[in-house]
Amino acid sequence: MRRTVAVGVAWAAALAATAVPAAAHADEGAAQTASARNRAPHWQLKDTGTPEVRYRGLSAVSRSTAWLAGTGGTVLRTTDGGAHWRNVSPPGTTDLQFRDVEAFDARRAVVLAIGEGEASRVYRTEDGGTTWTESFRNTDARAFYDCVTFFDTRNGLAMSDPVDGKFRILSTRDGGRSWKVLPDKGMPPALPGEAGFAASGQCLVASGPKDVWMATGGAARARVLHSTDRGLTWTATDSPIPAGTSARGVFALAFRDRTHGLAVGGDFNPDQPSPQAAARTTDAGRTWRSATTSPPAYRSGVVWLPYSRSAALAVGPTGTDLTTDAGRTWRTVDTGSYDTVDCTPDLACWAAGEKGRAARLEP
């Protein structure tokens, strides 16, 4: 383990040393690209063969195995590092939008479809996507599920936009085989217009056996809600990331332990500025501080680098940003378009987004 940690720290330092220019995506064969790739870790595109699909759901299991979930009811899986992708989409789901996937290994995974009423569904597979079981279908027209997260292989939660003035929480204790709506007595009232953003599968995240956080926007203030008892009771804290319209707020969260967290977001409209698009907490989300230097534009996904206490990546349609000081400052290291990002214990980071894009961070 000590050697793995040392490699992770060195990897983060190498990534920080050099930014990868836009040419890395514009001209794969250019000398400038080759030179940049020799200097620092970089995103290596992996051909999914699905240019018509946007992947906002991503679950990285290892350097070899990753799952993608996207539009058109599409679910892909690779077990050879992205050299080949198998279409393992649940049958009869082409009208659904999968926005989140949580995989336990190469065979077991849960995917979430978003939308009003019965469009919000959960599917589960135990055989690598050969067969799927629909384990939840929303029957409340007022509910709209955004994200799902797991504490372990059995216990997990999904969140819906507010119903009757409060966010709705769905719970499973059997790995996603069955679900039930939790009581809302411990949920604070939602603000007018407040909702979650189903942009990267990271609006609901867990760390440890009981802690879970929820990101919101669309109201006068962008908030982060925190539960220490697997979703039974919650506290809400304002974040410094601007809100005020339905397109602005906190889009993604990442916690490396139960106290140190990152939040990213902004305004997803491409013609709108996104000042203060990142924030950090060192007290489990009780207080949030703006980054001194934020990403230059809206970001929809964020992840801590493996075994690093200070390095993390944020991604969005206009690029990837890196922090090496636990979210105090960020700088752009790539200009490719990605919506979501995830890393694994064996030092693999994956990203996915529009036009069938999937990539793995290469040394």
PADOSE-59301 format. One record per residue: x, y, z of N, C-alpha, C in turn. Coordinates in steps of 0.2 Angstrom, whole numbers. Example, Ala and Ser with C-alpha at 12.3 -4.5 7.8 and 13.67 -1.06 7.14 Angstrom:
REM PADOSE-59301
66,-28,39,62,-22,39,66,-16,39 .
64,-11,35,68,-5,36,64,0,39 .
//
This chain:
REM PADOSE-59301
4,-6,0,0,0,0,4,6,0 .
10,6,4,14,12,4,17,14,-3 .
19,9,-7,21,10,-13,16,13,-18 .
10,11,-17,4,13,-21,3,20,-19 .
3,22,-13,2,29,-11,7,34,-14 .
13,31,-14,19,35,-17,18,36,-24 .
16,31,-27,15,32,-35,9,37,-36 .
4,37,-32,-2,41,-33,0,48,-32 .
5,50,-27,7,56,-25,11,59,-31 .
16,54,-34,20,56,-39,16,58,-46 .
11,54,-47,6,54,-52,3,61,-52 .
0,63,-46,-3,70,-46,2,75,-47 .
9,75,-45,14,80,-46,15,80,-53 .
16,74,-57,17,75,-64,11,78,-68 .
5,77,-66,-1,80,-69,0,87,-68 .
2,90,-62,2,97,-61,8,100,-65 .
13,97,-67,19,100,-70,17,103,-76 .
13,100,-80,12,103,-87,5,102,-89 .
2,108,-92,-5,108,-95,-5,105,-102 .
-10,101,-104,-10,98,-110,-14,103,-115 .
-11,105,-120,-14,110,-125,-20,107,-128 .
-24,112,-131,-30,110,-135,-28,106,-141 .
-22,106,-143,-20,102,-149,-20,95,-148 .
-20,93,-141,-20,86,-140,-27,83,-142 .
-32,87,-143,-39,85,-145,-40,87,-152 .
-37,92,-155,-38,94,-161,-34,90,-167 .
-28,88,-165,-24,84,-170,-20,79,-166 .
-23,73,-166,-20,67,-163,-13,66,-165 .
-11,67,-171,-5,66,-174,1,71,-174 .
-1,77,-171,4,83,-171,9,81,-166 .
15,84,-168,21,84,-164,20,87,-157 .
16,92,-157,15,96,-151,11,91,-146 .
6,88,-149,2,83,-145,7,78,-142 .
11,75,-146,16,69,-144,20,72,-138 .
23,78,-139,27,81,-134,24,82,-128 .
17,85,-128,13,86,-122,12,79,-118 .
11,74,-122,9,68,-119,15,65,-116 .
21,66,-118,27,64,-115,29,67,-109 .
26,73,-108,28,77,-102,23,76,-96 .
17,74,-97,13,73,-91,7,68,-92 .
4,66,-87,-2,62,-88,-7,66,-92 .
-11,62,-96,-16,65,-101,-22,61,-102 .
-27,64,-104,-33,60,-106,-32,56,-113 .
-33,50,-113,-32,46,-119,-39,44,-121 .
-42,46,-127,-48,44,-129,-49,37,-131 .
-55,34,-129,-56,27,-130,-62,27,-134 .
-62,24,-140,-67,24,-145,-73,20,-142 .
-79,23,-141,-85,19,-139,-89,16,-145 .
-88,19,-151,-92,18,-156,-99,20,-156 .
-100,25,-151,-107,28,-150,-107,35,-151 .
-105,39,-156,-105,46,-156,-111,49,-155 .
-117,46,-156,-124,49,-155,-126,50,-147 .
-122,47,-143,-124,46,-136,-120,51,-132 .
-123,54,-127,-120,58,-122,-120,54,-115 .
-114,53,-112,-113,49,-106,-112,54,-100 .
-117,54,-96,-116,58,-90,-116,53,-84 .
-117,47,-85,-116,42,-80,-109,38,-81 .
-105,37,-76,-99,34,-76,-97,31,-70 .
-95,24,-70,-93,21,-64,-87,17,-65 .
-81,20,-63,-74,17,-64,-73,11,-59 .
-72,5,-61,-71,0,-56,-63,-1,-55 .
-60,-1,-61,-52,-2,-60,-49,1,-67 .
-43,0,-68,-40,2,-74,-42,-1,-80 .
-45,-7,-79,-47,-11,-85,-55,-11,-85 .
-59,-10,-80,-66,-10,-80,-69,-4,-79 .
-74,-2,-83,-78,4,-82,-85,3,-85 .
-90,7,-82,-96,7,-85,-98,14,-87 .
-102,15,-92,-105,21,-95,-112,21,-95 .
-116,26,-94,-123,26,-94,-125,33,-98 .
-129,33,-103,-131,39,-106,-138,39,-110 .
-138,43,-115,-144,44,-118,-146,38,-122 .
-153,38,-124,-155,33,-128,-155,26,-125 .
-156,26,-118,-156,20,-114,-149,16,-115 .
-143,19,-116,-137,16,-117,-133,15,-111 .
-131,9,-110,-126,7,-105,-120,3,-109 .
-114,5,-108,-108,1,-110,-104,-1,-105 .
-100,-6,-106,-95,-9,-101,-89,-11,-105 .
-83,-9,-102,-77,-12,-104,-73,-16,-99 .
-70,-21,-101,-66,-25,-96,-58,-25,-98 .
-57,-21,-104,-50,-21,-106,-47,-14,-107 .
-49,-10,-102,-46,-3,-102,-49,1,-108 .
-54,0,-111,-57,4,-116,-55,2,-123 .
-52,-3,-124,-50,-5,-131,-56,-8,-134 .
-61,-11,-130,-67,-13,-133,-73,-12,-128 .
-78,-10,-131,-84,-8,-126,-90,-13,-128 .
-93,-16,-124,-99,-20,-125,-105,-16,-123 .
-110,-16,-128,-116,-13,-127,-121,-18,-123 .
-122,-16,-116,-126,-20,-112,-132,-16,-110 .
-135,-12,-114,-141,-8,-112,-147,-13,-110 .
-150,-11,-105,-157,-15,-104,-161,-15,-110 .
-165,-20,-111,-169,-20,-117,-175,-15,-116 .
-178,-12,-121,-184,-8,-121,-183,-2,-117 .
-177,1,-117,-175,7,-114,-173,13,-118 .
-174,12,-125,-171,17,-129,-174,24,-128 .
-180,25,-125,-183,31,-124,-181,34,-117 .
-177,31,-113,-175,33,-107,-168,37,-107 .
-167,41,-102,-160,44,-101,-157,42,-95 .
-152,38,-96,-148,35,-90,-143,41,-88 .
-143,43,-82,-138,49,-80,-134,46,-74 .
-135,40,-72,-130,38,-66,-129,31,-66 .
-123,28,-65,-122,21,-64,-118,20,-58 .
-119,15,-54,-115,13,-49,-113,6,-49 .
-107,4,-51,-105,-2,-52,-101,-5,-46 .
-102,-11,-44,-98,-14,-38,-92,-18,-41 .
-93,-20,-47,-87,-24,-50,-89,-25,-57 .
-86,-29,-61,-87,-30,-68,-93,-33,-69 .
-97,-36,-64,-103,-40,-66,-109,-36,-63 .
-108,-33,-57,-114,-30,-53,-114,-23,-54 .
-120,-20,-56,-121,-13,-57,-128,-11,-56 .
-129,-4,-55,-136,-1,-54,-136,5,-58 .
-141,6,-63,-141,12,-67,-148,15,-65 .
-147,22,-66,-153,26,-64,-155,30,-71 .
-162,29,-72,-165,33,-78,-168,39,-74 .
-168,45,-78,-171,51,-75,-177,54,-79 .
-181,58,-75,-187,61,-79,-193,61,-74 .
-198,64,-77,-204,64,-73,-208,58,-73 .
-211,57,-67,-215,51,-67,-212,44,-68 .
-214,40,-73,-212,33,-74,-205,33,-78 .
-203,39,-80,-197,40,-83,-191,38,-79 .
-192,40,-72,-187,38,-67,-187,31,-65 .
-182,27,-66,-182,20,-65,-175,18,-63 .
-175,12,-59,-168,9,-58,-168,2,-60 .
-162,1,-63,-161,-6,-66,-155,-9,-63 .
-155,-16,-62,-149,-19,-59,-147,-25,-63 .
-140,-26,-63,-138,-32,-66,-133,-36,-62 .
-133,-42,-62,-128,-46,-58,-124,-51,-63 .
-124,-50,-70,-121,-54,-74,-117,-50,-80 .
-115,-44,-78,-111,-39,-83,-116,-36,-88 .
-122,-36,-87,-127,-33,-91,-130,-37,-96 .
-129,-44,-96,-132,-49,-100,-140,-49,-99 .
-141,-48,-92,-149,-47,-91,-149,-42,-85 .
-155,-39,-85,-156,-33,-81,-163,-35,-77 .
-164,-32,-71,-170,-32,-68,-172,-25,-66 .
-178,-23,-68,-181,-16,-66,-183,-17,-58 .
-179,-13,-54,-180,-14,-47,-184,-8,-44 .
-185,-3,-48,-189,3,-46,-192,7,-52 .
-198,8,-51,-201,13,-56,-205,18,-53 .
-204,24,-54,-207,30,-50,-214,30,-53 .
-219,31,-48,-226,31,-50,-229,38,-48 .
-225,42,-45,-227,49,-43,-225,54,-48 .
-230,57,-51,-229,62,-57,-225,68,-54 .
-225,69,-48,-222,75,-45,-214,74,-44 .
-212,67,-44,-205,66,-42,-201,65,-49 .
-195,67,-48,-190,67,-53,-183,65,-50 .
-181,59,-51,-175,57,-48,-168,59,-52 .
-163,61,-48,-157,64,-52,-151,60,-51 .
-150,57,-45,-143,54,-44,-144,48,-39 .
-140,43,-39,-140,37,-34,-133,37,-32 .
-132,34,-26,-125,33,-23,-126,27,-18 .
-120,24,-17,-120,18,-12,-115,19,-7 .
-116,17,-1,-111,17,5,-107,11,5 .
-110,5,2,-106,-1,2,-110,-5,-4 .
-109,-12,-4,-112,-16,-9,-120,-17,-8 .
-122,-15,-2,-129,-17,0,-133,-10,1 .
-130,-5,4,-134,1,6,-133,7,2 .
-138,9,-1,-138,15,-5,-144,19,-5 .
-144,25,-8,-149,30,-9,-150,33,-16 .
-155,35,-17,-157,39,-23,-161,45,-21 .
-160,51,-25,-163,57,-23,-168,60,-29 .
-173,62,-27,-178,66,-31,-178,73,-30 .
-180,77,-35,-182,84,-34,-187,84,-29 .
-188,90,-26,-193,91,-20,-200,89,-22 .
-204,85,-18,-211,83,-18,-214,86,-12 .
-219,90,-12,-223,93,-7,-218,97,-2 .
-213,100,-6,-209,105,-3,-202,102,0 .
-201,96,-1,-195,93,2,-192,88,-3 .
-185,87,-3,-182,82,-7,-184,75,-5 .
-185,71,-10,-187,64,-8,-181,60,-9 .
-181,55,-4,-175,50,-3,-177,43,-4 .
-174,39,-8,-176,32,-10,-170,28,-7 .
-172,23,-3,-167,19,0,-167,12,-2 .
-161,9,-2,-160,1,-3,-156,-2,2 .
-157,-8,4,-153,-11,9,-150,-18,6 .
-152,-19,0,-150,-26,-3,-147,-25,-10 .
-143,-20,-10,-139,-19,-16,-143,-16,-22 .
-149,-13,-21,-153,-11,-27,-158,-16,-29 .
-159,-21,-26,-164,-26,-28,-171,-23,-26 .
-172,-19,-21,-178,-17,-19,-177,-10,-16 .
-182,-5,-16,-181,2,-14,-187,4,-10 .
-186,9,-6,-192,12,-2,-191,19,-1 .
-196,23,-1,-196,30,0,-195,31,8 .
-190,35,10,-189,36,17,-193,42,19 .
-195,42,26,-199,47,28,-195,54,28 .
-199,59,27,-196,66,26,-196,70,32 .
-197,68,38,-198,72,44,-191,75,45 .
-185,72,43,-179,74,45,-176,78,39 .
-180,80,34,-178,84,28,-180,91,29 .
-175,96,29,-177,103,29,-181,105,23 .
-185,110,23,-189,112,17,-185,114,12 .
-187,113,6,-183,115,0,-185,123,-1 .
-180,126,-4,-181,133,-6,-185,133,-13 .
-189,139,-14,-192,140,-20,-188,139,-26 .
-190,134,-30,-186,133,-37,-180,128,-36 .
-179,126,-30,-173,122,-28,-174,115,-31 .
-168,112,-34,-168,105,-37,-161,103,-37 .
-160,96,-39,-154,94,-40,-152,94,-48 .
-146,93,-50,-144,93,-57,-142,86,-59 .
-145,83,-63,-143,76,-66,-138,77,-71 .
-132,80,-70,-127,81,-75,-121,77,-75 .
-120,73,-70,-114,69,-69,-115,63,-65 .
-120,62,-62,-121,57,-57,-118,58,-50 .
-116,65,-49,-112,67,-43,-116,72,-39 .
-123,72,-40,-126,77,-35,-128,74,-29 .
-127,67,-28,-128,64,-22,-122,59,-21 .
-118,60,-16,-112,56,-15,-111,54,-7 .
-108,48,-6,-107,46,0,-100,45,2 .
-98,45,8,-91,43,11,-92,40,17 .
-89,34,18,-90,30,24,-96,27,24 .
-98,24,30,-104,19,31,-110,23,32 .
-110,30,33,-117,33,35,-117,40,32 .
-112,43,30,-112,50,28,-114,51,21 .
-118,56,19,-120,57,12,-122,64,11 .
-120,67,5,-121,74,4,-125,75,-2 .
-129,80,-3,-133,82,-9,-132,89,-11 .
-131,90,-18,-130,96,-21,-136,99,-24 .
-137,106,-23,-143,109,-26,-142,115,-29 .
-147,117,-33,-146,124,-37,-153,126,-39 .
-154,131,-43,-160,133,-46,-164,138,-41 .
-162,139,-35,-165,143,-30,-161,150,-29 .
-163,154,-25,-159,160,-23,-152,158,-21 .
-151,152,-17,-145,150,-15,-144,143,-17 .
-137,142,-18,-135,135,-19,-133,132,-13 .
-136,126,-11,-135,123,-5,-132,116,-6 .
-129,114,0,-126,107,1,-130,104,7 .
-133,98,6,-137,95,12,-133,89,14 .
-132,88,21,-128,83,23,-132,78,28 .
-131,72,28,-134,67,32,-129,62,35 .
-129,61,42,-125,57,45,-128,50,47 .
-134,49,45,-138,43,46,-141,40,40 .
-137,40,35,-140,37,29,-147,39,26 .
-147,46,27,-153,49,24,-159,50,28 .
-159,49,34,-165,49,38,-166,57,41 .
-160,60,42,-160,67,44,-155,71,41 .
-156,77,39,-152,81,35,-151,88,38 .
-145,91,37,-144,98,38,-142,102,32 .
-144,108,31,-143,111,25,-138,117,26 .
-133,118,21,-128,124,22,-128,127,15 .
-128,134,15,-127,138,9,-120,137,7 .
-119,137,0,-113,137,-3,-111,143,-6 .
-105,145,-7,-103,151,-11,-104,151,-18 .
-106,145,-21,-107,145,-28,-113,148,-30 .
-113,153,-35,-119,157,-36,-125,152,-39 .
-131,154,-37,-137,151,-40,-141,157,-43 .
-148,157,-41,-152,162,-43,-156,161,-49 .
-154,156,-53,-158,154,-59,-158,146,-59 .
-163,144,-64,-164,136,-64,-158,133,-67 .
-153,137,-70,-147,134,-73,-141,134,-69 .
-141,137,-63,-135,138,-59,-136,135,-52 .
-130,133,-50,-129,130,-43,-124,125,-42 .
-124,121,-37,-119,116,-36,-121,110,-40 .
-117,107,-45,-118,102,-49,-115,95,-47 .
-110,96,-43,-106,89,-42,-102,90,-35 .
-102,85,-31,-98,85,-25,-93,79,-25 .
-88,79,-21,-83,74,-20,-80,75,-13 .
-80,69,-9,-77,69,-3,-72,63,-2 .
-66,65,0,-61,60,1,-61,57,7 .
-64,60,12,-66,57,18,-72,60,21 .
-74,59,27,-81,62,29,-80,70,31 .
-74,73,31,-73,80,32,-71,84,26 .
-67,81,22,-64,85,16,-68,84,10 .
-71,90,8,-75,89,2,-74,95,-3 .
-76,94,-10,-76,99,-15,-83,99,-18 .
-84,105,-20,-90,106,-24,-89,110,-30 .
-92,109,-36,-91,112,-42,-98,113,-45 .
-98,118,-50,-104,120,-53,-104,126,-57 .
-109,131,-57,-109,137,-61,-116,137,-65 .
-115,140,-70,-121,141,-75,-120,136,-81 .
-124,131,-82,-122,127,-88,-124,130,-95 .
-127,135,-95,-128,139,-102,-121,141,-104 .
-119,139,-110,-112,140,-112,-111,148,-114 .
-116,152,-114,-114,159,-115,-115,163,-109 .
-115,160,-103,-115,163,-97,-109,162,-93 .
-106,167,-90,-100,166,-85,-102,162,-79 .
-97,159,-76,-98,155,-70,-93,157,-65 .
-93,163,-62,-88,165,-57,-89,160,-51 .
-84,159,-47,-84,156,-41,-87,149,-42 .
-85,145,-47,-88,139,-49,-85,133,-45 .
-81,134,-39,-79,129,-35,-78,131,-28 .
-79,126,-24,-79,128,-16,-76,122,-13 .
-74,123,-6,-71,117,-3,-74,117,5 .
-73,112,8,-75,111,15,-70,107,18 .
-69,108,25,-64,104,29,-68,102,35 .
-75,103,36,-78,101,42,-85,98,40 .
-84,93,35,-90,89,33,-96,93,30 .
-94,99,27,-99,103,24,-103,108,28 .
-101,108,35,-104,113,39,-103,120,36 .
-97,121,34,-95,128,30,-92,127,24 .
-93,131,19,-89,131,13,-86,137,11 .
-80,137,8,-76,142,6,-75,142,-2 .
-75,148,-5,-74,148,-12,-67,147,-13 .
-65,144,-19,-58,143,-21,-56,150,-23 .
-49,151,-21,-46,158,-23,-45,159,-30 .
-44,153,-34,-44,153,-41,-48,148,-43 .
-54,149,-46,-59,144,-48,-58,142,-55 .
-61,136,-57,-61,134,-64,-64,140,-68 .
-62,141,-75,-64,147,-79,-71,147,-81 .
-74,141,-80,-81,140,-83,-85,135,-79 .
-91,134,-81,-95,129,-78,-92,122,-78 .
-92,118,-72,-90,111,-71,-95,107,-68 .
-96,101,-71,-101,97,-69,-99,90,-65 .
-92,89,-65,-90,83,-62,-83,85,-58 .
-82,81,-53,-76,82,-49,-74,76,-45 .
-68,74,-44,-65,68,-41,-59,70,-38 .
-57,67,-32,-51,67,-29,-46,62,-33 .
-40,63,-34,-35,58,-36,-34,53,-31 .
-33,47,-33,-32,42,-28,-26,43,-24 .
-27,42,-17,-21,42,-12,-18,49,-11 .
-21,54,-14,-19,61,-13,-23,65,-8 .
-20,68,-4,-24,73,1,-26,80,-2 .
-23,81,-8,-23,88,-10,-25,89,-18 .
-24,83,-21,-25,84,-29,-32,81,-31 .
-35,85,-35,-42,83,-38,-43,86,-45 .
-48,83,-49,-49,85,-55,-56,87,-56 .
-58,92,-60,-65,94,-61,-65,94,-69 .
-71,92,-71,-72,92,-78,-79,96,-80 .
-79,98,-87,-85,101,-89,-84,101,-97 .
-89,104,-100,-89,104,-108,-83,108,-111 .
-80,113,-107,-75,117,-110,-68,115,-107 .
-67,109,-103,-61,107,-101,-60,104,-94 .
-54,102,-92,-53,98,-86,-48,103,-82 .
-49,104,-76,-45,108,-71,-42,103,-66 .
-37,105,-63,-33,102,-58,-32,106,-52 .
-33,104,-46,-31,107,-40,-25,103,-37 .
-20,106,-34,-15,102,-30,-15,105,-23 .
-20,109,-21,-20,112,-14,-27,111,-11 .
-30,105,-13,-36,103,-10,-42,108,-11 .
-42,111,-17,-47,115,-19,-46,123,-18 .
-41,125,-16,-39,132,-15,-39,135,-22 .
-35,132,-26,-34,135,-33,-34,129,-38 .
-37,131,-44,-38,127,-50,-34,130,-56 .
-32,125,-60,-29,127,-67,-31,122,-72 .
-32,125,-78,-35,120,-84,-29,116,-86 .
-30,110,-87,-24,105,-89,-27,102,-96 .
-33,103,-98,-35,100,-104,-41,104,-107 .
-42,104,-113,-48,108,-116,-53,103,-119 .
-53,97,-118,-58,92,-121,-64,93,-117 .
-70,91,-120,-77,91,-117,-78,84,-113 .
-79,85,-107,-82,79,-103,-87,81,-98 .
-91,77,-96,-97,79,-91,-96,76,-84 .
-92,70,-84,-91,66,-78,-85,63,-77 .
-82,62,-71,-75,59,-70,-76,55,-64 .
-71,49,-64,-71,45,-58,-64,42,-58 .
-62,40,-52,-55,37,-51,-56,31,-47 .
-51,26,-47,-51,20,-44,-45,19,-40 .
-45,14,-35,-39,13,-31,-33,10,-34 .
-34,8,-40,-28,5,-44,-25,11,-48 .
-26,17,-46,-23,23,-50,-26,24,-57 .
-32,23,-58,-35,24,-64,-40,30,-64 .
-40,34,-68,-46,39,-69,-49,39,-75 .
-55,39,-76,-59,39,-82,-64,45,-82 .
-65,47,-88,-70,53,-90,-74,51,-95 .
-80,54,-96,-85,53,-101,-89,59,-102 .
-92,59,-108,-96,65,-110,-100,65,-117 .
-100,70,-120,-104,71,-126,-101,67,-132 .
-105,66,-137,-103,63,-143,-99,56,-142 .
-101,52,-137,-99,46,-136,-92,46,-133 .
-90,51,-130,-83,52,-128,-82,48,-121 .
-76,45,-121,-74,41,-115,-66,42,-115 .
-63,42,-110,-56,43,-109,-53,40,-103 .
-47,38,-103,-43,36,-97,-37,40,-96 .
-35,42,-90,-29,46,-89,-23,42,-89 .
-19,43,-94,-13,39,-95,-7,42,-93 .
-2,39,-90,4,41,-87,9,44,-92 .
//
